[in-house]
């Protein structure tokens, strides 16, 4: 079994590298979408629909298109700080089943990419379907299983819009520790405009009130503490988090990361994408 697994891993790695070296970005995205549609299963196979839906209630081409848009936004943010190079060591923090991790080999060597997540089922799926990329399960409020300075780039989509204040601070500190000096950190977060949209949307109002309470209470907390969070109990320390830019800037500064910029991209969903630089 171990020999078979190694053969499978090496074969997939070879196909993946060949594709990334020969395809244009548009062709690479179409190859990714063909796997999402279930037309191909040989390079970056997708898990079953129920596994895909665990992260954002979407599956197939719809979730794949969203991933392309989000990663394009995040890579633009990276490019404003430094030119991405293939040899960069990359951590996909909160990778889920690997929706975006599967896209990263176009930019970076697959064996320099690591995906981590708290969900055992999602990580098991990623390991099984994409064995040529390393995936590890982590736990909130526990140290990342990597040495200091292990990565040049950390990407975190739809993580810090969910973590509690305690978990957020701890995760920032751990990400700073594993980032090399001059390393780049790009992550998504929700702010006051998104809070206002949640409460203004009739379809979302009841949902957000169940998590954060009344609009007045949520805004009061945000005004007083610059951070408001409510648990959904989907995972430990997980819910909906709204953070003011100043709060994020201060928390990053405390762990040695400079808050550089924010990108609000309408084509990448509801989040703001913040870029930090490890001092």
VOPAGU-2260 file (C-alpha; in pm, 1 decimal, decimal comma):
REM VOPAGU-2260
SITE   aa  ch    i         X         Y         Z
SITE  UNK   A    0       0,0       0,0       0,0
SITE  UNK   A    1     281,2     242,9      83,0
SITE  UNK   A    2     449,4     172,5    -250,9
SITE  UNK   A    3     121,6     223,2    -436,0
SITE  UNK   A    4      66,7     551,9    -253,0
SITE  UNK   A    5     414,7     674,4    -344,8
SITE  UNK   A    6     364,7     582,3    -710,3
SITE  UNK   A    7      30,0     764,3    -715,0
SITE  UNK   A    8     183,2    1070,5    -549,0
SITE  UNK   A    9     476,8    1089,1    -788,6
SITE  UNK   A   10     257,1    1036,5   -1094,8
SITE  UNK   A   11      22,9    1314,3    -989,8
SITE  UNK   A   12     316,9    1543,0    -910,1
SITE  UNK   A   13     461,3    1484,3   -1257,1
SITE  UNK   A   14     129,6    1557,1   -1430,2
SITE  UNK   A   15      73,4    1865,1   -1218,4
SITE  UNK   A   16     417,5    2010,4   -1287,5
SITE  UNK   A   17     386,0    1941,0   -1660,1
SITE  UNK   A   18      48,5    2116,6   -1674,8
SITE  UNK   A   19     169,5    2421,5   -1483,1
SITE  UNK   A   20     477,6    2455,9   -1702,0
SITE  UNK   A   21     295,5    2429,3   -2034,7
SITE  UNK   A   22     -45,7    2591,9   -1981,7
SITE  UNK   A   23    -136,2    2959,4   -1986,2
SITE  UNK   A   24    -322,8    3097,4   -1683,9
SITE  UNK   A   25    -650,6    3079,2   -1876,2
SITE  UNK   A   26    -583,0    2720,0   -1978,1
SITE  UNK   A   27    -488,7    2631,0   -1620,3
SITE  UNK   A   28    -813,8    2774,7   -1488,9
SITE  UNK   A   29   -1010,1    2579,3   -1750,2
SITE  UNK   A   30    -829,2    2259,9   -1649,8
SITE  UNK   A   31    -923,7    2329,3   -1287,1
SITE  UNK   A   32   -1285,8    2392,4   -1387,3
SITE  UNK   A   33   -1296,6    2069,5   -1586,2
SITE  UNK   A   34   -1210,1    1883,6   -1265,4
SITE  UNK   A   35   -1477,8    2080,3   -1079,4
SITE  UNK   A   36   -1734,7    1974,3   -1337,6
SITE  UNK   A   37   -1627,0    1611,9   -1297,1
SITE  UNK   A   38   -1499,3    1586,7   -1655,6
SITE  UNK   A   39   -1145,8    1505,9   -1536,2
SITE  UNK   A   40   -1001,1    1341,4   -1226,7
SITE  UNK   A   41    -633,3    1301,9   -1309,4
SITE  UNK   A   42    -452,4    1617,4   -1190,3
SITE  UNK   A   43    -651,5    1807,2    -924,5
SITE  UNK   A   44    -955,9    1584,7    -856,5
SITE  UNK   A   45   -1240,6    1734,0    -655,7
SITE  UNK   A   46   -1409,2    1556,7    -362,3
SITE  UNK   A   47   -1776,0    1458,8    -359,4
SITE  UNK   A   48   -2032,8    1737,5    -347,2
SITE  UNK   A   49   -2114,6    1690,2      21,3
SITE  UNK   A   50   -1748,4    1740,0     117,1
SITE  UNK   A   51   -1721,7    2051,9     -96,2
SITE  UNK   A   52   -2034,7    2197,2      61,4
SITE  UNK   A   53   -1895,7    2167,5     414,2
SITE  UNK   A   54   -1696,7    2487,8     366,4
SITE  UNK   A   55   -1933,9    2726,3     186,0
SITE  UNK   A   56   -2247,4    2532,1      85,8
SITE  UNK   A   57   -2131,8    2534,1    -277,5
SITE  UNK   A   58   -1997,9    2262,8    -506,0
SITE  UNK   A   59   -1877,9    2203,8    -857,5
SITE  UNK   A   60   -1812,9    2483,7   -1104,0
SITE  UNK   A   61   -1974,9    2748,1    -886,1
SITE  UNK   A   62   -1735,5    2698,0    -594,0
SITE  UNK   A   63   -1442,4    2661,5    -836,4
SITE  UNK   A   64   -1513,4    2994,3   -1009,6
SITE  UNK   A   65   -1533,3    3160,3    -669,3
SITE  UNK   A   66   -1195,1    3010,5    -575,7
SITE  UNK   A   67   -1037,1    3143,7    -895,7
SITE  UNK   A   68   -1170,6    3493,6    -827,3
SITE  UNK   A   69   -1053,9    3491,0    -465,7
SITE  UNK   A   70    -705,4    3363,0    -544,8
SITE  UNK   A   71    -664,7    3615,0    -826,5
SITE  UNK   A   72    -749,2    3888,9    -578,2
SITE  UNK   A   73    -504,3    3753,3    -321,6
SITE  UNK   A   74    -226,7    3711,6    -578,0
SITE  UNK   A   75    -276,2    4073,5    -686,1
SITE  UNK   A   76    -220,0    4170,1    -324,5
SITE  UNK   A   77      94,8    3957,7    -309,7
SITE  UNK   A   78     221,3    4115,0    -632,1
SITE  UNK   A   79     193,8    4462,5    -485,0
SITE  UNK   A   80     447,4    4363,9    -217,8
SITE  UNK   A   81     680,9    4128,9    -401,7
SITE  UNK   A   82     706,0    3938,0    -725,1
SITE  UNK   A   83     584,1    3581,7    -662,1
SITE  UNK   A   84     853,5    3328,6    -748,2
SITE  UNK   A   85     805,1    2958,3    -797,5
SITE  UNK   A   86    1039,1    2859,7    -516,1
SITE  UNK   A   87     845,5    3046,1    -245,2
SITE  UNK   A   88     729,3    2833,5      47,4
SITE  UNK   A   89     353,8    2876,7      82,2
SITE  UNK   A   90     105,4    2799,1     359,4
SITE  UNK   A   91    -267,2    2784,1     281,9
SITE  UNK   A   92    -402,0    2846,1     633,4
SITE  UNK   A   93    -756,5    2712,9     665,4
SITE  UNK   A   94    -739,6    2524,6     335,7
SITE  UNK   A   95   -1056,7    2319,9     386,9
SITE  UNK   A   96   -1066,3    2038,6     129,6
SITE  UNK   A   97    -811,5    2226,1     -81,7
SITE  UNK   A   98   -1035,2    2435,8    -304,6
SITE  UNK   A   99    -771,6    2707,9    -346,5
SITE  UNK   A  100    -472,5    2488,0    -265,7
SITE  UNK   A  101    -536,9    2306,2    -593,9
SITE  UNK   A  102    -485,7    2633,4    -783,1
SITE  UNK   A  103    -157,4    2730,5    -617,2
SITE  UNK   A  104      75,2    2497,9    -816,0
SITE  UNK   A  105      36,2    2727,8   -1115,7
SITE  UNK   A  106     233,6    2986,7    -919,0
SITE  UNK   A  107     444,1    2776,1    -681,6
SITE  UNK   A  108     608,7    2434,7    -678,7
SITE  UNK   A  109     360,2    2178,9    -539,7
SITE  UNK   A  110     613,2    2044,0    -291,4
SITE  UNK   A  111     665,5    2393,0    -149,1
SITE  UNK   A  112     291,9    2424,3     -69,4
SITE  UNK   A  113     129,7    2317,7     257,7
SITE  UNK   A  114    -240,1    2328,1     345,9
SITE  UNK   A  115    -370,5    2317,9     703,3
SITE  UNK   A  116    -720,4    2304,2     849,7
SITE  UNK   A  117    -896,2    2212,3    1173,4
SITE  UNK   A  118   -1142,1    1971,1    1012,8
SITE  UNK   A  119   -1023,1    1609,9    1006,8
SITE  UNK   A  120   -1257,5    1500,7     728,0
SITE  UNK   A  121   -1154,7    1786,6     498,6
SITE  UNK   A  122    -784,4    1726,3     553,1
SITE  UNK   A  123    -826,9    1352,1     497,6
SITE  UNK   A  124   -1001,7    1425,5     168,4
SITE  UNK   A  125    -724,0    1661,3      58,2
SITE  UNK   A  126    -453,8    1409,8     147,0
SITE  UNK   A  127    -632,0    1132,9     -41,3
SITE  UNK   A  128    -710,0    1323,6    -360,6
SITE  UNK   A  129    -402,2    1546,7    -386,1
SITE  UNK   A  130    -122,9    1349,6    -216,9
SITE  UNK   A  131     152,0    1543,5    -394,5
SITE  UNK   A  132      72,7    1849,9    -180,1
SITE  UNK   A  133     128,2    1825,6     194,3
SITE  UNK   A  134    -180,5    1872,5     414,6
SITE  UNK   A  135    -192,3    1870,8     794,7
SITE  UNK   A  136    -467,2    1895,6    1051,9
SITE  UNK   A  137    -424,6    2166,3    1314,6
SITE  UNK   A  138    -622,6    2276,7    1619,1
SITE  UNK   A  139    -723,8    2623,2    1729,6
SITE  UNK   A  140    -514,4    2762,9    2015,2
SITE  UNK   A  141    -237,7    2510,8    1948,2
SITE  UNK   A  142     100,8    2580,5    1791,4
SITE  UNK   A  143     142,7    2523,9    1419,6
SITE  UNK   A  144     357,1    2214,1    1352,2
SITE  UNK   A  145     626,1    2407,5    1167,4
SITE  UNK   A  146     960,9    2561,1    1256,1
SITE  UNK   A  147    1008,8    2936,6    1283,4
SITE  UNK   A  148    1043,1    3105,2     944,2
SITE  UNK   A  149     916,9    2803,3     748,5
SITE  UNK   A  150     714,7    3002,8     493,0
SITE  UNK   A  151     757,6    3302,3     264,2
SITE  UNK   A  152     385,5    3346,0     204,0
SITE  UNK   A  153      75,5    3268,2     409,8
SITE  UNK   A  154    -271,9    3288,2     255,4
SITE  UNK   A  155    -583,7    3265,2     470,0
SITE  UNK   A  156    -922,6    3295,3     303,7
SITE  UNK   A  157   -1241,8    3300,8     510,8
SITE  UNK   A  158   -1063,9    3219,4     838,1
SITE  UNK   A  159   -1033,2    3545,7    1031,2
SITE  UNK   A  160   -1390,2    3635,8     943,4
SITE  UNK   A  161   -1485,6    3343,0    1168,3
SITE  UNK   A  162   -1234,9    3310,6    1453,1
SITE  UNK   A  163   -1302,3    3434,6    1806,1
SITE  UNK   A  164   -1089,5    3721,4    1936,7
SITE  UNK   A  165    -877,1    3481,8    2141,7
SITE  UNK   A  166    -824,2    3242,2    1849,4
SITE  UNK   A  167    -755,9    3527,2    1609,3
SITE  UNK   A  168    -481,1    3674,1    1826,9
SITE  UNK   A  169    -323,9    3332,9    1876,9
SITE  UNK   A  170    -336,3    3251,5    1505,2
SITE  UNK   A  171    -177,1    3585,8    1414,3
SITE  UNK   A  172     108,5    3511,3    1653,2
SITE  UNK   A  173     160,6    3163,9    1508,7
SITE  UNK   A  174     152,0    3286,9    1150,9
SITE  UNK   A  175     406,0    3555,8    1236,1
SITE  UNK   A  176     629,7    3290,5    1391,4
SITE  UNK   A  177     629,7    3063,9    1085,4
SITE  UNK   A  178     673,1    3353,2     838,4
SITE  UNK   A  179    1027,5    3432,6     730,8
SITE  UNK   A  180    1149,5    3794,5     769,8
SITE  UNK   A  181    1004,0    3990,7     480,6
SITE  UNK   A  182     737,6    3723,6     433,1
SITE  UNK   A  183     389,7    3816,9     311,4
SITE  UNK   A  184      57,7    3745,1     481,0
SITE  UNK   A  185    -269,6    3791,0     289,8
SITE  UNK   A  186    -597,9    3718,6     464,8
SITE  UNK   A  187    -966,0    3801,1     440,3
SITE  UNK   A  188   -1175,3    3973,6     705,3
SITE  UNK   A  189   -1519,5    4122,0     751,1
SITE  UNK   A  190   -1565,3    4485,6     852,3
SITE  UNK   A  191   -1838,7    4733,9     939,4
SITE  UNK   A  192   -1973,7    4761,6     580,6
SITE  UNK   A  193   -2028,7    4385,0     572,6
SITE  UNK   A  194   -2198,2    4399,2     914,0
SITE  UNK   A  195   -2438,1    4663,7     783,7
SITE  UNK   A  196   -2514,3    4449,4     477,1
SITE  UNK   A  197   -2592,2    4145,0     691,0
SITE  UNK   A  198   -2849,3    4333,0     897,3
SITE  UNK   A  199   -2994,8    4518,0     596,8
SITE  UNK   A  200   -3049,0    4200,3     395,6
SITE  UNK   A  201   -3387,7    4048,2     476,2
SITE  UNK   A  202   -3261,2    3700,5     389,1
SITE  UNK   A  203   -2964,2    3728,7     627,6
SITE  UNK   A  204   -3108,4    3936,1     911,8
SITE  UNK   A  205   -3248,9    3651,1    1117,8
SITE  UNK   A  206   -2930,6    3447,4    1063,3
SITE  UNK   A  207   -2696,6    3723,3    1181,3
SITE  UNK   A  208   -2922,4    3815,5    1475,9
SITE  UNK   A  209   -2900,4    3455,7    1597,1
SITE  UNK   A  210   -2521,6    3487,2    1598,8
SITE  UNK   A  211   -2444,7    3847,7    1696,5
SITE  UNK   A  212   -2770,3    3957,9    1857,4
SITE  UNK   A  213   -2955,6    4273,5    1762,6
SITE  UNK   A  214   -2805,3    4524,5    1524,3
SITE  UNK   A  215   -2787,0    4781,3    1801,9
SITE  UNK   A  216   -2599,1    4543,6    2033,8
SITE  UNK   A  217   -2355,1    4439,8    1762,2
SITE  UNK   A  218   -2278,6    4798,6    1663,9
SITE  UNK   A  219   -2237,0    4901,6    2026,7
SITE  UNK   A  220   -1985,8    4622,6    2084,3
SITE  UNK   A  221   -1802,0    4710,3    1764,6
SITE  UNK   A  222   -1789,5    5077,5    1862,1
SITE  UNK   A  223   -1656,6    4997,7    2207,3
SITE  UNK   A  224   -1417,0    4712,5    2130,8
SITE  UNK   A  225   -1353,8    4738,6    1752,6
SITE  UNK   A  226   -1432,7    4364,8    1736,1
SITE  UNK   A  227   -1754,8    4169,2    1763,6
SITE  UNK   A  228   -1792,6    3793,1    1742,2
SITE  UNK   A  229   -2064,2    3534,2    1788,0
SITE  UNK   A  230   -2026,0    3155,8    1794,4
SITE  UNK   A  231   -2192,7    2921,6    1548,2
SITE  UNK   A  232   -2034,4    2613,5    1712,1
SITE  UNK   A  233   -1951,2    2459,5    1376,9
SITE  UNK   A  234   -1591,3    2420,5    1492,7
SITE  UNK   A  235   -1410,8    2526,1    1810,3
SITE  UNK   A  236   -1369,3    2906,0    1840,4
SITE  UNK   A  237   -1565,6    2942,6    1516,1
SITE  UNK   A  238   -1845,7    3185,6    1431,7
SITE  UNK   A  239   -1881,9    3525,0    1264,4
SITE  UNK   A  240   -1621,6    3792,4    1338,9
SITE  UNK   A  241   -1635,1    4159,8    1245,4
SITE  UNK   A  242   -1316,9    4361,8    1297,6
SITE  UNK   A  243   -1234,4    4726,5    1245,6
SITE  UNK   A  244    -919,9    4800,9    1039,2
SITE  UNK   A  245    -752,2    4964,0    1340,2
SITE  UNK   A  246    -806,1    4649,6    1549,8
SITE  UNK   A  247    -648,0    4433,9    1279,7
SITE  UNK   A  248    -359,6    4676,6    1237,9
SITE  UNK   A  249    -289,1    4676,3    1611,8
SITE  UNK   A  250    -306,8    4297,7    1646,8
SITE  UNK   A  251     -71,9    4246,1    1353,3
SITE  UNK   A  252     169,6    4505,3    1487,9
SITE  UNK   A  253     177,7    4325,9    1823,7
SITE  UNK   A  254     315,2    4012,2    1654,3
SITE  UNK   A  255     561,5    4185,5    1423,6
SITE  UNK   A  256     358,4    4211,0    1104,7
SITE  UNK   A  257     314,2    4545,1     931,8
SITE  UNK   A  258     -37,5    4615,3     802,7
SITE  UNK   A  259      35,3    4722,2     445,9
SITE  UNK   A  260    -286,9    4745,3     247,3
SITE  UNK   A  261    -644,8    4633,8     200,3
SITE  UNK   A  262    -813,1    4525,2    -123,3
SITE  UNK   A  263   -1190,6    4534,6    -148,0
SITE  UNK   A  264   -1266,0    4329,0    -457,7
SITE  UNK   A  265   -1628,6    4288,0    -558,0
SITE  UNK   A  266   -1541,1    3988,4    -774,8
SITE  UNK   A  267   -1398,4    3799,2    -477,0
SITE  UNK   A  268   -1703,9    3779,8    -254,3
SITE  UNK   A  269   -1791,1    3979,6      54,7
SITE  UNK   A  270   -1450,9    3995,3     222,9
SITE  UNK   A  271   -1176,9    4253,3     248,0
SITE  UNK   A  272    -828,4    4120,9     169,0
SITE  UNK   A  273    -558,0    4254,0     396,9
SITE  UNK   A  274    -187,0    4230,7     323,6
SITE  UNK   A  275      78,9    4221,3     595,4
SITE  UNK   A  276     457,2    4213,1     580,4
SITE  UNK   A  277     664,8    4030,4     840,4
SITE  UNK   A  278     924,0    4264,2     988,5
